[in-house]
Amino acid sequence: MATRNTPLYLVDGTVKIYAPRALMGKGKYYRIVYPFQGGYKDTTALTEARAKALAGKFARALKLGGDFRFQLSGNEFLDAYLNPKTREVNGRSWGANHALAQKSLLNMYVRPVIGTLACSDITNEMLKAMVKGAKTVSIGEHLSSSLHSLVKWGHLENWVTDRPEELLKGLSNTVKKIKGVSRTNVSGENLLYIHPNEIPTHEDVAKVAKAAAAITGIWWYELLFMLAAYSGMRIGEIIDLDITQIDTKAKTIRIENQCLEVGGKKNRTSPKLGKFRTTIYPTLTPTNYPLAEQLKRRIKEIEEKKDVPVLLDGSSRRLLFHNQRGSWISRSSFASKIRRPAQKIAGWPLENRKYKWTFHSLRHVFCSYYLGDLNQSAQNVAICAGHSDVFTTLSMYVGASRDAIEKMSSAN
């Protein structure tokens, strides 16, 4: 029989659980005592079940060499995860944009919930509540992915002692319960699926491209929009594109780098997912814009200039699209002074006071056009678009073009 000085339970021969000394006040708690740096430390729990759970965590930590990080706060956990010096020990390196996105998501949805708690107090219900509280399905998907990475890394680093599969159980299904603005859900389609309503028509692309040229008085802004829509380049890739990457005979473009703008600072990095690729562009667009001819015209303009501009990173290059100094266009200024005004003139639809389509929507035009209208294989489209795999392409675009499935089925 346990007494005040005799443990109620002994876990793994090292961690002791003592029964409460009283029914009220400080004595009502179970006390857990564990070895620490040649001596002993203790903590308390309100219930016997909680005391056993904590004792199990301490016993596991002692087997791993006495790492008790799970007793530290959620704020310390998140700080360690967001710090590349500590995260990259058991994780991967992040690009600047990804790092900024992770910091924003975790600080907005995760830190307010677990920041002041001990890591050992994090529960599956808490994580589900975070995801369910996301403003949109898209944010919920990204948050769910972030939490999966955070918990798995935390388990390897002993911040999280519960089994990751238990903490993360049902998290992906919780995304479906999010209320608010979300993508149209189509029966039988993956959550990645891009509904046709989220893809501008060829006429919509032509309108916004012409509006951009009219606003600026610079003819090649029309070319910039058209090239993005029918080559599948991302905004950072097209801003960093120089004329040596373009083969006008083969009508191909090598994607080697991108310009990222984080906190107002521009830097040149590898393309998304670290994938170097080659994409293509057509002679004429579906609205008969002479894309190949206008691209040659722009290259000739640049070649006729004697000086080769020096960019912010110190490289000397001839960018296809550049600012007045010959360097990178500012993405923020481009969005506020050119893209959004052009969208307004072109009549692009609004949803909750924001444009339903963005510049990134032009990539969807490229993929759905080649996959559906031109009946190209998903494998080829995935390679040109720089998707992680062909499954991503199929999940996003099967059904996006009205006759895509019919054309792909007839090819079997």
N, C-alpha and C positions, 0 to 999 in steps of 0.2 A: 504493500500500500504506500502510495506517494505521500510524503510529508512536505512541509515548507522548504526543507533543505534537500529533499529527495526528488529527482526529476520524475515527472509523470511519464515521459517518453525519452528514449535515447535513440537518435537517428544516426545510422551508420557508425555508431560508436564514438561520434565526435560532437554532435549537436544535441543539446538538452532542451527539453520543453518542461517548464514548471507550471503547475496549476495556479489559478488565481488565488490570492490570499484573502480576498473579501468579495462581497456581493456588490459593493458600491465604491466609488472613488477610484484612486489610482490602483488599488489592489485588485480591481475586477478583471485585469488583463492577464492573459497568458504571457509568460516570459520565455523568450528563446535565447539561449546562451551559446555562443560559438567561439572557437579559438581564433585569435587575431594577433599577429605580430608578437608571438611569444607570450601573450596574455589572453584575456577574454573580453568580448564585447557582448552586449545584449540588445534586444529589441522586443517589442510587445505586439500582441495580436488580440483582438476582441473575442474571437471564437476559437474553439479547438481546431476546427477545420482549417482556418486561416493560419493558425500556429503550425500545423503539420505541413501546410503548403510552403510556408516560409522556411521551415527547418529543412525541407527537402532541397530548396534552392541553395541554402547555405552549405549543405552537405555536398551538393554538386560542385559548388564553387571551390570548396576545399580540395576536392579531387583534382580540380583544374589548377591548383597551385595557390588558392586563396584569393582569387580575383572576385571582389565583391561589388563590381560596378553596378550590378542590378539594384543595389540599394541607393544609388545616386539618383538625382532628379531627372525628369524627362528633359528639362532644359539642357542639362549637361550632356545627355544622350544625343539630343539634336545638334548641339554645338559640335560634338565630336564627329557626328556623321557629315555635317556640312563643311567640316574642315578637311581639305584634300590631304593634308599630311597624315591624319589619322584614318580617314576613310579608305584611302588607297592601299592600306595594308591588306585588307581582305575584300577590297572592292576595286572598281575600275575608275579610270580617270574620266572626268567630265569636261565637255566643251563649255565655253563661257555662257552660252545661251541656256544650255541644260542646267548648269549650276544655278543660274538666276531663277529659272523656272522652279527648280526643286526648293530653293530657299523660300520663294514666294508661297508655294503650296504648303510647305511644312509649317511656315510661320503663321499662315492665315488659318489653317484648318487643324493642325496637330498640336502646336505649342500651347494654344489656349486651353486645351483639354488635359494634356499630360505634363505640362511644364513644371508644375509644382509638386507633382506626384513622384513617388519612388518608381523606378522602372518596373519593379516587381508588382506594382499595382495596375499595370496596363492590362486591359482585358479585351477580349474579342468584341464585346458589346460596345466598348468605347470606339474601337476602330470602325465598326459598322456605322455608328452614329456620325463619325467624321465624314464618311463617304456619303451617307444619306443627306448630310447637310450641305453638300456641294450645290452650287447654284445651277449647274447644267449637267447633262449627261456627259458631255465632253470633259468637263472639269472632274467629274466623278471617276471617269475612266483613268485619267492621268493620276488622280489622287490614289486610287486603288493600286495602280502600278507602283507609285512612289512608296506606299506603305509596305507592299510586298518586298521591295528592295531594302527598305529601312529595317524591317523586322528580321529578315534573313541575315543582313549584315550585323545587326545587333546581337543575334544569337551566336554568331561566330566570335564576336568580341565580348560575349558574356554580359552585355547590357540587358539582354532578354534571355531568361532561363526557361520559360515555357516553350514547348515545341512550336515552331513557326506555323506548322499546318493547323494547329489548334487555334492560335491567335488570329490567323488569316482566314479561317473557315467561313465560307459564305460571303466573302467580301466582294467578289466579282458579281454575284447575284444581287447584292445591295444596290449596285449601280442602276439596276432596272427600276428601283423604287424611288429614284430621284424625281422630284416634281419641279416644274418650271420649264424654261425654254430648253428644248432638246431637239435632236434630229428626229425626223419622221421614222418610225420603226416599221419595217416591212416584214411580214411573216416569212420565215425561212431565210432571212438575211442575217449576216454577222453584224455585230455592233459597229464594226468598222465601215459598214456599207454607206456609201455616199448616195443619197437620194437624188434623182434627176433634178429636183427643185433647187438643189444646192450647187448645181453646175450651170454657169452662164451658157446661153446659146451662142452659136457662132456670130449671130447678129449683135448680141449684147457685147461680145468681145470687140467687134468692129466699132461699135458706138463709143465705148469707153476709150479705145485707142485713138480715135479721131478727136475726141474731146480733150485728151491729154495734150495732143499736138496744138490744138486751138488755144488752150489755156496758156501754154508756155510760149507759143510762137516758134517752137523748135520742132521741125518736121520729124526728127528721129524718135521722139517720144511715142509716136504711133508705132514705129518699128519695135520699140522696147516692149510694149504690151503684146504686140502680135507675136514676137519671138518667144516671149514667156509662155503664151498660150499654146504654141505649136512646136515647142521644143521641150517643154516640161521643166525648164530651169526654175529653181527657187530664187527668191528676190536677192539673197546674198550672193548666189552664184552668178546671176546676171549683172550685178553691180561690179563684180570683180573680173568679169570676162574681158580678156584682151584679144586683139585681132589674130595673134599667133595661134590661138586655140581653135580657129575656125577654118575648115576646109571647104571652100565654096564649090569646088568641083564635085566632091562627094556629098556635099550638103550635110556635113557632120560637125559637131562641136565637142571638144574634149572638156570635161568638167574636172578641174584639178584643184581648185580652191574656192573659198567663199569669203566674203567680207561680212563679219559680224559686228554689230553695234550694240555694246552693252554699257549702260550708264553714260551714253553720249560719246564713248570712246570706240573707235573703229580698230579692228585688227583682222589680219588675214589668217585663216585656219583651213584645215582640211574640210572637204564637203561633209555633209551630214552622214553619220554612220561610218565616217572614215573611208567612204567608197569613191574611188576615182572611176569615172565612167565616160562613155561617149554617147551622145544623143544625136538626134537627127532633126531636120526641119523640112517642110515641103516647099516646092517651087511656088505654088499658089495656095492660099488658105481657102477654106470652103466658101468664103465671101469674095473670092478672087483678088485678094490683096497680094501683090507680087512680092512675096516675102524674100525669095532668093535674090531677086533683082535689087530690092531696096537694101538688103544686107551688103551686097557688093558696092552699092553707092556709098553707104556709110563707111565701109572699110577704105574705099578710095579717098574719101574726105580726110580720114585720119592719116593715111599714108602720105598725103601731100603736105602735111605739116612737118616742118624740119625738126622742131624740138621734140624730144621724148620726155614727157612729164615724169617727175620724181614723186612717188606716192608717200604717204605717211610712214610706211614701213621701210622706206629707204630704197625700194626697188624702182627701177626705171622701166615703165611699161606704157603701152598705148591701149588704154581701156576703150572698149566699144562705146560705152555710155559713161560719161564722166561729168563732173561739175566744172565750173568756170576755170579752175586751176588744173584741170586734167586729172584730178584725183577722184576718189570714191564719192559717189552721190550719198548724201545723208538719208538714211531710211526714214527717219522721223520727219524731216522736211519734205521728202518725196510724198509721204503719206498725207501730210496736212495741206501742202500747197499744190499738189498735182493729182494724186490718186483720188482722194475723197471729193474734191471739186469735179473731177472728171466723172466719177460715179454718179454725182448728182445730175450733171448735164445729160449723162447717158440714161438716166432713169432707172438705175439699179435699185432693186427693192430694199426697203428698210424693215428691220425686225427688232422691236424694242429699242428704237432710236439708233440702231447700228445697222450698217449695211450687211445684208444677209450673205453677200458674196464678198470675198476679200481678194487681194492680189494672189494669195495662195490658191484660190479657186481656179486660177488659170491653169494650174497643174492638173486639176480634175478635167479640164477641157481637153488637154493633151492626151491623157490616159483614156478617157471615154471615146475620144475621136479615133485613135488608132486601134483600140480594142474593139469598139463597136462598129463605127462607120467604115473603117478600112479592113476590118476582120483580121487584124494582126494577132499573133499568139500572145497569151498572157505572159509567157516567159520572156519574149522580146520586149514587151512593154515594161515589164519589171526591170529589165537590164537598163533600158534607156532612162527610165524614171528614177532609178537608184533606190528602188524599194528593197527592204531587207530580204524578201523572198517572194516567190510567185504567189504564195498563199495570200499575202497582203494585197496584191493586185486584184486577185479574184474576189477576195472578201469585200474590197472597196467598190469595185466597178461592175461586177456581174449584175446585169439588170439596169445599170446606169444609162445605157443607150437602149432605145426602144426595141431594136432588133438584134442586140448583141447575142442573146442566148440562141436565137434561131440560126444566126450565122455560124456560131461556134458549133452548134449541134450538127448542122449540115456538112461541116468539114470532116466529121468522123466517118 
